[in-house]
Amino acid sequence: MLHLSCGRVAAVVVVCLFVGAAGCASASMASRAMAPSAAMAASAVVPPPLDRSLFARDPNGQLAEDALQRILAAPIELDLPSRVGVLPIHTATDWRGPSPDDRVPAGVPNFVDKLRRDPAFSLVTQTMVIPSGALGMEALREIAARYRLRYLLLYREVLAQGDRLDAWAIGYATLVGALFLPGKHQEVYGYIEASMFDVKTGLLMFTTRRAITASQQTNEWHTDVKREQLAARAVSRFSPELALDVLADLRRFASAAVAENAHRRAADPGAPLVAMPASPVPTVATDAP
């Protein structure tokens, strides 16, 4: 009897060892099967940031659905301080478009000067004047590459001009009064805008727009020249304020990017994708020269 009991005990021990080994093997295989799934899930939750433009080089624009979804799902990258260029976009005056030697918009120098005082940019440079609508966005990237710029600020002035007679024009009936009486009321109105363009990815980050208006009283001498001078003074005065608006919007963009990336990368913090100088943007604009 003792011999049989020992045999049965040995058999039970062998069976238990076999079952335990099978269970361990199953658990090991299950964990190995789960590992790729977990890795795939993590990669699906945290996609990599964009490292190139996904837009077609066709000026008409063709964006595939997969590319669109990838752009929307990718983390937001903001690499500052960096080199930035202010690229003036000149509005064509007729169907032939602006000539190659068209003037630089009057507000650009003061706009650039204000941006250079902020630590967000390591370099701020002006670029060539680009006819509005003449080139596609990919051409802008090539121009920026020649300057080795990380970002572009597309600067544009959209102005309307007009004049009308006022009460002083009654003196024109004397003929002599037409020589010196300020019977002409001239006005300029419209807006100036700047759009920040990511050269690396081809994405427009934001657009900042500021309305402007100016007026003056003058006589009938050289009215066209005086109206152009009025417009130039107006944009020169308001362009530093536009620069402050751009810097404020840039910091709002950085704050939004930090919040969105933190939400998307909660499971995998990793390295931050947003680098932004913490110095505050001045709130008081200095008078333009």
VOBA-1610 file (N, C-alpha, C; in pm, whole numbers, padded with zeros to 5 digits, always signed):
BEGIN
Met+00083-00121+00000Met+00000+00000+00000Met+00086+00125+00000Leu+00189+00123+00079Leu+00278+00239+00081Leu+00344+00262-00053His+00377+00155-00121His+00441+00167-00253His+00347+00230-00354Leu+00218+00189-00352Leu+00121+00246-00445Leu+00096+00394-00415Ser+00092+00429-00289Ser+00067+00571-00254Ser+00180+00659-00304Cys+00300+00612-00289Cys+00414+00692-00339Cys+00410+00706-00489Gly+00367+00603-00557Gly+00358+00611-00705Gly+00253+00709-00749Arg+00140+00704-00677Arg+00034+00798-00714Arg+00078+00943-00689Val+00144+00962-00575Val+00194+01098-00545Val+00290+01145-00652Ala+00377+01058-00697Ala+00474+01096-00802Ala+00404+01132-00931Ala+00297+01055-00961Ala+00223+01083-01086Ala+00154+01218-01078Val+00098+01245-00960Val+00030+01375-00943Val+00129+01490-00956Val+00248+01474-00899Val+00351+01578-00908Val+00392+01602-01052Val+00407+01494-01129Val+00446+01507-01270Val+00340+01580-01348Val+00212+01545-01323Val+00103+01613-01394Val+00100+01761-01361Cys+00118+01794-01234Cys+00118+01936-01194Cys+00231+02013-01261Leu+00349+01949-01264Leu+00462+02017-01329Leu+00434+02040-01476Phe+00372+01941-01540Phe+00341+01954-01683Phe+00241+02066-01707Val+00136+02068-01624Val+00034+02173-01639Val+00092+02312-01612Gly+00176+02320-01510Gly+00238+02450-01480Gly+00327+02499-01592Ala+00407+02406-01649Ala+00494+02446-01760Ala+00413+02490-01879Ala+00302+02419-01905Ala+00216+02458-02018Ala+00155+02595-01994Gly+00114+02619-01868Gly+00056+02751-01837Gly+00157+02862-01854Cys+00280+02839-01806Cys+00385+02941-01822Cys+00414+02968-01968Ala+00419+02862-02048Ala+00445+02879-02191Ala+00334+02958-02256Ser+00208+02928-02217Ser+00095+03002-02274Ser+00100+03149-02237Ala+00134+03174-02107Ala+00144+03314-02064Ala+00254+03387-02137Ser+00369+03318-02158Ser+00480+03379-02230Ser+00441+03412-02374Met+00372+03316-02438Met+00330+03340-02576Met+00228+03452-02583Ala+00139+03456-02484Ala+00039+03563-02483Ala+00104+03699-02464Ser+00205+03705-02374Ser+00273+03833-02352Ser+00349+03877-02476Arg+00410+03777-02546Arg+00481+03812-02670Arg+00384+03858-02778Ala+00266+03800-02779Ala+00166+03841-02878Ala+00111+03979-02845Met+00104+04011-02714Met+00050+04140-02673Met+00150+04253-02698Ala+00281+04222-02692Ala+00382+04327-02704Ala+00373+04401-02837Pro+00367+04332-02953Pro+00354+04407-03078Pro+00225+04486-03084Ser+00117+04430-03027Ser-00010+04502-03030Ser+00000+04631-02950Ala+00066+04622-02831Ala+00082+04743-02749Ala+00169+04845-02820Ala+00276+04797-02885Ala+00363+04889-02957Ala+00289+04955-03072Met+00208+04875-03144Met+00131+04931-03255Met+00029+05032-03205Ala-00032+05002-03089Ala-00129+05096-03034Ala-00062+05226-02994Ala+00058+05215-02932Ala+00129+05337-02891Ala+00168+05420-03011Ser+00216+05353-03118Ser+00254+05427-03237Ser+00134+05490-03306Ala+00016+05423-03292Ala-00104+05480-03352Ala-00152+05602-03275Val-00133+05599-03141Val-00177+05712-03059Val-00084+05831-03075Val+00046+05805-03085Val+00145+05912-03091Val+00215+05907-03226Pro+00159+05969-03331Pro+00226+05969-03461Pro+00346+06061-03459Pro+00441+06041-03546Pro+00559+06129-03550Pro+00523+06264-03609Pro+00599+06369-03574Pro+00575+06500-03635Pro+00610+06499-03783Leu+00553+06592-03857Leu+00581+06602-04000Leu+00726+06643-04021Asp+00795+06576-04112Asp+00933+06610-04143Asp+00950+06663-04285Arg+00839+06674-04360Arg+00845+06726-04496Arg+00705+06769-04538Ser+00698+06839-04651Ser+00569+06882-04704Ser+00499+06764-04773Leu+00370+06750-04746Leu+00288+06647-04809Leu+00202+06704-04921Phe+00221+06830-04952Phe+00140+06893-05056Phe+00203+06870-05193Ala+00118+06859-05293Ala+00165+06839-05430Ala+00227+06969-05481Arg+00316+06956-05576Arg+00380+07074-05634Arg+00294+07141-05740Asp+00178+07086-05767Asp+00083+07147-05859Asp+00030+07276-05798Pro+00043+07392-05867Pro-00006+07520-05811Pro-00155+07517-05779Asn-00232+07434-05848Asn-00376+07427-05820Asn-00406+07356-05688Gly-00311+07279-05637Gly-00328+07214-05509Gly-00405+07084-05517Gln-00341+06976-05481Gln-00405+06844-05476Gln-00351+06773-05353Leu-00440+06750-05255Leu-00400+06686-05130Leu-00480+06558-05114Ala-00411+06445-05112Ala-00477+06315-05096Ala-00536+06304-04956Glu-00636+06218-04943Glu-00704+06202-04815Glu-00609+06151-04707Asp-00522+06056-04742Asp-00427+06003-04644Asp-00333+06113-04594Ala-00287+06199-04686Ala-00198+06308-04647Ala-00271+06408-04558Leu-00396+06437-04590Leu-00473+06529-04508Leu-00489+06476-04366Gln-00524+06348-04352Gln-00542+06290-04220Gln-00410+06286-04143Arg-00300+06262-04213Arg-00170+06259-04147Arg-00132+06398-04095Ile-00163+06501-04173Ile-00134+06638-04129Ile-00213+06672-04003Leu-00341+06637-04001Leu-00426+06670-03887Leu-00387+06591-03763Ala-00334+06469-03781Ala-00301+06384-03666Ala-00161+06409-03612Ala-00073+06472-03689Ala+00066+06489-03647Ala+00077+06592-03535Pro+00172+06574-03443Pro+00198+06675-03340Pro+00243+06806-03403Ile+00222+06915-03331Ile+00259+07048-03380Ile+00402+07078-03339Glu+00482+07117-03434Glu+00623+07147-03408Glu+00646+07296-03427Leu+00712+07357-03329Leu+00748+07498-03336Leu+00890+07512-03286Asp+00980+07548-03374Asp+01123+07549-03344Asp+01172+07693-03342Leu+01176+07753-03224Leu+01219+07891-03209Leu+01320+07899-03095Pro+01415+07993-03102Pro+01433+08094-03206Pro+01490+08035-03335Ser+01446+08090-03447Ser+01489+08045-03579Ser+01497+08164-03673Arg+01552+08137-03790Arg+01563+08240-03892Arg+01427+08256-03961Val+01385+08381-03981Val+01257+08408-04045Val+01278+08517-04150Gly+01205+08506-04258Gly+01211+08606-04364Gly+01075+08671-04383Val+01076+08801-04407Val+00953+08876-04437Val+00945+08889-04588Leu+00848+08820-04646Leu+00833+08814-04791Leu+00714+08900-04831Pro+00739+09017-04894Pro+00627+09103-04936Pro+00555+09045-05057Ile+00423+09045-05051Ile+00340+09002-05164Ile+00273+09126-05220His+00310+09162-05341His+00262+09285-05404His+00138+09257-05487Thr+00031+09332-05462Thr-00094+09316-05536Thr-00078+09375-05676Ala-00114+09296-05777Ala-00101+09342-05916Ala-00197+09458-05941Thr-00152+09557-06017Thr-00235+09672-06050Thr-00317+09651-06177Asp-00279+09556-06261Asp-00357+09523-06381Asp-00334+09377-06415Trp-00390+09333-06527Trp-00386+09191-06562Trp-00245+09141-06593Arg-00153+09232-06623Arg-00017+09190-06654Arg+00064+09159-06529Gly+00017+09204-06412Gly+00088+09179-06287Gly+00198+09281-06264Pro+00255+09283-06145Pro+00360+09380-06113Pro+00489+09349-06189Ser+00562+09453-06219Ser+00688+09436-06289Ser+00796+09390-06191Pro+00906+09334-06241Pro+01011+09283-06151Pro+01072+09389-06061Asp+01066+09517-06102Asp+01128+09622-06022Asp+01025+09701-05941Asp+00908+09642-05912Asp+00808+09709-05831Asp+00864+09740-05693Arg+00812+09847-05634Arg+00862+09892-05504Arg+00823+09793-05394Val+00901+09796-05287Val+00867+09719-05168Val+00755+09791-05095Pro+00652+09721-05044Pro+00546+09787-04969Pro+00602+09874-04858Ala+00541+09991-04839Ala+00598+10092-04751Ala+00607+10047-04606Gly+00520+09956-04562Gly+00520+09918-04422Gly+00624+09815-04384Val+00693+09756-04480Val+00786+09646-04451Val+00902+09687-04360Pro+00971+09800-04385Pro+01088+09832-04299Pro+01053+09844-04150Asn+00946+09915-04116Asn+00909+09927-03975Asn+00860+09794-03917Phe+00794+09714-04000Phe+00748+09582-03957Phe+00867+09494-03921Val+00969+09493-04007Val+01089+09413-03983Val+01164+09464-03860Asp+01174+09596-03848Asp+01249+09653-03735Asp+01188+09613-03602Lys+01056+09611-03592Lys+00991+09572-03467Lys+01012+09424-03438Leu+01008+09339-03540Leu+01030+09195-03518Leu+01171+09166-03471Arg+01268+09244-03517Arg+01408+09219-03481Arg+01435+09243-03332Arg+01347+09309-03264Arg+01367+09337-03121Arg+01317+09224-03031Asp+01261+09120-03088Asp+01204+09011-03008Asp+01294+08888-03014Pro+01311+08816-02901Pro+01400+08699-02900Pro+01343+08577-02969Ala+01220+08585-03021Ala+01162+08468-03088Ala+01237+08432-03216Phe+01309+08530-03275Phe+01376+08507-03403Phe+01524+08535-03389Ser+01605+08441-03436Ser+01749+08462-03435Ser+01793+08557-03546Leu+01716+08561-03654Leu+01744+08652-03765Leu+01614+08687-03833Val+01596+08814-03866Val+01482+08860-03945Val+01537+08932-04067Thr+01504+08882-04185Thr+01555+08941-04307Thr+01442+08966-04405Gln+01458+09065-04489Gln+01364+09089-04598Gln+01403+09000-04717Thr+01303+08968-04798Thr+01327+08888-04918Thr+01275+08965-05040Met+01282+08902-05154Met+01236+08964-05277Met+01084+08985-05274Val+01036+09082-05352Val+00894+09106-05366Val+00835+09002-05460Ile+00723+08941-05419Ile+00660+08835-05497Ile+00524+08884-05548Pro+00498+08875-05679Pro+00364+08911-05730Pro+00256+08823-05670Ser+00145+08883-05630Ser+00037+08808-05569Ser-00021+08708-05669Gly-00027+08580-05629Gly-00085+08476-05712Gly+00005+08427-05824Ala+00125+08482-05836Ala+00211+08444-05948Ala+00284+08312-05924Leu+00304+08276-05798Leu+00381+08156-05767Leu+00302+08070-05669Gly+00324+07940-05676Gly+00261+07850-05581Gly+00337+07847-05450Met+00281+07777-05352Met+00343+07771-05220Met+00476+07698-05224Glu+00490+07599-05312Glu+00617+07528-05321Glu+00728+07619-05372Ala+00693+07714-05456Ala+00794+07810-05502Ala+00841+07898-05387Leu+00750+07931-05296Leu+00790+08009-05179Leu+00891+07930-05095Arg+00872+07799-05086Arg+00965+07717-05010Arg+01103+07718-05073Glu+01109+07719-05204Glu+01239+07722-05271Glu+01309+07856-05249Ile+01232+07964-05250Ile+01291+08096-05222Ile+01346+08099-05080Ala+01267+08047-04985Ala+01313+08043-04846Ala+01438+07958-04831Ala+01446+07848-04906Ala+01564+07761-04897Ala+01689+07835-04942Arg+01676+07923-05039Arg+01793+07999-05086Arg+01844+08094-04978Tyr+01754+08141-04892Tyr+01793+08226-04779Tyr+01823+08143-04654Arg+01803+08010-04660Arg+01817+07922-04545Arg+01728+07967-04429Leu+01601+07985-04458Leu+01504+08032-04360Leu+01417+07918-04312Arg+01388+07915-04184Arg+01299+07812-04127Arg+01152+07851-04140Tyr+01125+07981-04130Tyr+00987+08030-04140Tyr+00984+08153-04231Leu+00867+08177-04289Leu+00842+08297-04368Leu+00721+08371-04309Leu+00726+08503-04313Leu+00611+08586-04283Leu+00569+08653-04414Leu+00455+08612-04466Leu+00405+08666-04592Leu+00331+08796-04561Tyr+00388+08907-04603Tyr+00335+09040-04571Tyr+00259+09097-04690Arg+00140+09152-04663Arg+00058+09206-04772Arg-00016+09331-04726Glu-00029+09428-04817Glu-00107+09549-04794Glu-00222+09554-04894Val-00343+09567-04845Val-00463+09576-04929Val-00531+09708-04895Leu-00518+09806-04983Leu-00564+09942-04955Leu-00655+09993-05066Ala-00751+10072-05027Ala-00834+10146-05121Ala-00813+10295-05095Gln-00815+10374-05202Gln-00792+10517-05190Gln-00908+10593-05256Gly-00938+10708-05201Gly-01046+10789-05259Gly-01031+10934-05215Asp-01100+11022-05285Asp-01104+11164-05246Asp-01238+11224-05288Arg-01273+11330-05222Arg-01398+11400-05250Arg-01382+11546-05212Leu-01471+11628-05265Leu-01469+11771-05233Leu-01543+11794-05102Asp-01497+11896-05024Asp-01564+11930-04900Asp-01607+12077-04904Ala-01638+12131-04788Ala-01693+12267-04783Ala-01598+12372-04839Trp-01469+12351-04825Trp-01372+12448-04878Trp-01378+12459-05030Ala-01435+12362-05095Ala-01441+12364-05241Ala-01529+12477-05294Ile-01612+12536-05209Ile-01693+12651-05253Ile-01602+12764-05300Gly-01487+12776-05236Gly-01393+12883-05274Gly-01333+12864-05410Tyr-01353+12744-05471Tyr-01298+12721-05605Tyr-01369+12808-05708Ala-01487+12858-05675Ala-01561+12942-05769Ala-01487+13071-05799Thr-01400+13111-05709Thr-01321+13233-05732Thr-01200+13208-05820Leu-01178+13085-05858Leu-01062+13045-05938Leu-00932+13060-05861Val-00913+13172-05795Val-00791+13191-05717Val-00788+13094-05600Gly-00906+13067-05541Gly-00912+12977-05427Gly-00871+12835-05462Ala-00887+12796-05586Ala-00848+12661-05628Ala-00698+12639-05618Leu-00622+12746-05608Leu-00476+12734-05603Leu-00426+12695-05464Phe-00502+12732-05359Phe-00448+12708-05225Phe-00549+12656-05123Leu-00678+12665-05148Leu-00776+12620-05049Leu-00776+12467-05039Pro-00780+12413-04914Pro-00782+12267-04896Pro-00922+12209-04917Gly-00968+12213-05040Gly-01102+12165-05070Gly-01112+12018-05105Lys-01001+11947-05100Lys-00999+11804-05135Lys-00978+11722-05007His-01073+11630-04983His-01061+11537-04869His-01015+11402-04924Gln-00896+11359-04883Gln-00840+11233-04929Gln-00840+11131-04815Glu-00867+11006-04847Glu-00869+10902-04745Glu-00811+10772-04801Val-00755+10696-04711Val-00699+10564-04740Val-00753+10468-04635Tyr-00799+10352-04679Tyr-00853+10253-04585Tyr-00830+10113-04641Gly-00827+10018-04552Gly-00803+09879-04591Gly-00741+09802-04475Tyr-00648+09712-04505Tyr-00584+09635-04400Tyr-00444+09592-04443Ile-00364+09558-04345Ile-00234+09497-04367Ile-00235+09363-04293Glu-00166+09265-04346Glu-00171+09132-04287Glu-00036+09063-04298Ala-00016+08965-04211Ala+00103+08881-04215Ala+00061+08738-04183Ser+00107+08643-04265Ser+00079+08501-04245Ser+00211+08428-04223Met+00217+08351-04115Met+00340+08278-04085Met+00336+08143-04154Phe+00443+08113-04226Phe+00452+07997-04313Phe+00566+07908-04268Asp+00537+07780-04244Asp+00638+07682-04205Asp+00703+07626-04331Val+00827+07663-04355Val+00896+07622-04476Val+00919+07471-04479Lys+00945+07411-04364Lys+00975+07268-04357Lys+00857+07182-04401Thr+00737+07217-04357Thr+00619+07134-04382Thr+00524+07192-04485Gly+00542+07319-04524Gly+00450+07382-04618Gly+00318+07422-04557Leu+00310+07428-04424Leu+00185+07463-04355Leu+00181+07611-04322Leu+00063+07671-04336Leu+00039+07806-04286Leu-00001+07796-04140Met+00071+07866-04053Met+00049+07853-03910Met-00064+07943-03861Phe-00064+08069-03903Phe-00170+08161-03866Phe-00160+08286-03953Thr-00267+08363-03955Thr-00272+08491-04026Thr-00317+08599-03929Thr-00244+08710-03928Thr-00276+08825-03843Thr-00309+08943-03933Arg-00421+09007-03905Arg-00467+09117-03991Arg-00504+09238-03905Arg-00467+09357-03954Arg-00500+09480-03881Arg-00559+09581-03979Ala-00676+09636-03944Ala-00740+09738-04028Ala-00671+09872-04008Ile-00660+09949-04116Ile-00599+10081-04109Ile-00687+10181-04183Thr-00679+10306-04142Thr-00748+10415-04210Thr-00674+10544-04182Ala-00675+10635-04278Ala-00609+10765-04264Ala-00675+10862-04362Ser-00671+10989-04327Ser-00732+11092-04414Ser-00655+11222-04398Gln-00676+11312-04494Gln-00612+11443-04491Gln-00689+11540-04580Gln-00670+11669-04553Gln-00725+11777-04636Gln-00612+11837-04718Thr-00637+11864-04845Thr-00533+11918-04931Thr-00596+12000-05042Asn-00510+12068-05117Asn-00559+12145-05231Asn-00555+12058-05357Glu-00571+12120-05471Glu-00582+12044-05596Glu-00449+12019-05665Trp-00340+12050-05600Trp-00210+12031-05661Trp-00155+11891-05631His-00117+11818-05735His-00050+11688-05723His-00128+11594-05630Thr-00256+11581-05653Thr-00340+11500-05564Thr-00301+11352-05565Asp-00261+11299-05680Asp-00223+11157-05685Asp-00100+11129-05600Val-00002+11218-05608Val+00120+11200-05528Val+00088+11210-05380Lys+00006+11306-05342Lys-00028+11324-05201Lys-00107+11204-05147Arg-00192+11146-05231Arg-00268+11029-05187Arg-00175+10910-05165Glu-00077+10891-05252Glu+00019+10782-05234Glu+00104+10805-05108Gln+00140+10929-05083Gln+00216+10958-04962Gln+00134+10931-04836Leu+00004+10963-04842Leu-00084+10935-04730Leu-00090+10786-04701Ala-00100+10706-04806Ala-00105+10561-04789Ala+00026+10509-04730Ala+00139+10561-04777Ala+00268+10516-04727Ala+00285+10551-04580Arg+00243+10670-04540Arg+00253+10708-04399Arg+00163+10620-04312Ala+00046+10587-04364Ala-00049+10507-04286Ala+00006+10367-04257Val+00056+10299-04360Val+00106+10163-04338Val+00236+10164-04257Ser+00317+10269-04273Ser+00439+10279-04194Ser+00407+10299-04046Arg+00297+10368-04019Arg+00256+10390-03881Arg+00199+10264-03818Phe+00119+10188-03893Phe+00049+10074-03835Phe+00126+09943-03845Ser+00228+09934-03929Ser+00300+09806-03944Ser+00373+09763-03817Pro+00430+09854-03734Pro+00487+09805-03607Pro+00381+09744-03515Glu+00259+09797-03518Glu+00152+09739-03438Glu+00114+09601-03492Leu+00118+09584-03623Leu+00095+09451-03680Leu+00202+09354-03634Ala+00326+09401-03625Ala+00435+09314-03577Ala+00409+09268-03434Leu+00359+09358-03349Leu+00325+09318-03212Leu+00210+09218-03211Asp+00114+09237-03300Asp+00004+09140-03311Asp+00056+09003-03353Val+00152+09002-03446Val+00211+08875-03492Val+00282+08805-03377Leu+00360+08879-03299Leu+00432+08818-03187Leu+00336+08764-03082Ala+00228+08837-03059Ala+00127+08787-02964Ala+00060+08661-03016Asp+00026+08659-03145Asp-00036+08540-03203Asp+00061+08423-03205Leu+00189+08452-03221Leu+00289+08345-03221Leu+00293+08277-03084Arg+00285+08353-02979Arg+00286+08295-02845Arg+00154+08225-02814Arg+00045+08275-02867Arg-00081+08201-02854Arg-00072+08067-02927Phe-00010+08068-03044Phe+00008+07944-03120Phe+00094+07846-03040Ala+00200+07897-02977Ala+00287+07810-02897Ala+00211+07750-02779Ser+00130+07831-02712Ser+00053+07781-02598Ser-00046+07674-02642Ala-00113+07698-02755Ala-00207+07598-02806Ala-00134+07470-02845Ala-00015+07483-02904Ala+00061+07365-02944Ala+00104+07283-02823Val+00146+07351-02716Val+00186+07280-02595Val+00067+07201-02539Ala-00050+07265-02534Ala-00168+07198-02480Ala-00209+07079-02566Glu-00210+07095-02698Glu-00251+06987-02787Glu-00152+06872-02785Asn-00023+06905-02786Asn+00077+06798-02784Asn+00075+06723-02651Ala+00051+06794-02540Ala+00043+06727-02411Ala-00075+06630-02407His-00183+06670-02471His-00300+06583-02476His-00272+06459-02561Arg-00203+06479-02673Arg-00177+06367-02764Arg-00067+06277-02714Arg+00027+06331-02639Arg+00144+06255-02596Arg+00138+06221-02447Ala+00017+06210-02392Ala+00004+06183-02249Ala+00069+06051-02210Ala+00059+05950-02298Ala+00117+05819-02267Ala+00267+05813-02292Asp+00320+05908-02370Asp+00462+05905-02406Asp+00511+06049-02416Pro+00548+06111-02302Pro+00585+06254-02305Pro+00697+06284-02404Gly+00806+06209-02397Gly+00916+06231-02491Gly+00972+06372-02482Ala+01043+06411-02587Ala+01101+06545-02593Ala+00996+06645-02638Pro+00999+06768-02585Pro+00899+06867-02627Pro+00919+06906-02773Leu+00807+06928-02842Leu+00811+06966-02983Leu+00799+07116-03001Val+00781+07189-02891Val+00762+07333-02899Val+00871+07400-02817Ala+00946+07488-02882Ala+01047+07567-02813Ala+01017+07714-02839Met+00987+07788-02732Met+00944+07926-02748Met+01006+08011-02639Pro+01076+08120-02673Pro+01129+08210-02571Pro+01017+08259-02480Ala+01044+08264-02352Ala+00940+08295-02254Ala+00924+08444-02230Ser+01007+08527-02288Ser+00997+08670-02261Ser+00865+08723-02312Pro+00801+08813-02237Pro+00670+08863-02277Pro+00679+08955-02397Val+00571+08964-02471Val+00564+09055-02585Val+00531+09194-02535Pro+00603+09298-02575Pro+00566+09434-02531Pro+00427+09471-02578Thr+00354+09540-02494Thr+00215+09575-02525Thr+00199+09718-02576Val+00304+09797-02564Val+00296+09937-02605Val+00379+09955-02731Ala+00317+10001-02836Ala+00389+10022-02963Ala+00458+10157-02960Thr+00582+10159-03008Thr+00652+10285-03021Thr+00612+10353-03150Asp+00618+10483-03151Asp+00580+10557-03273Asp+00676+10525-03384Ala+00620+10503-03500Ala+00705+10475-03618Ala+00777+10602-03658Pro+00899+10590-03706Pro+00972+10709-03747Pro+00908+10773-03870
//
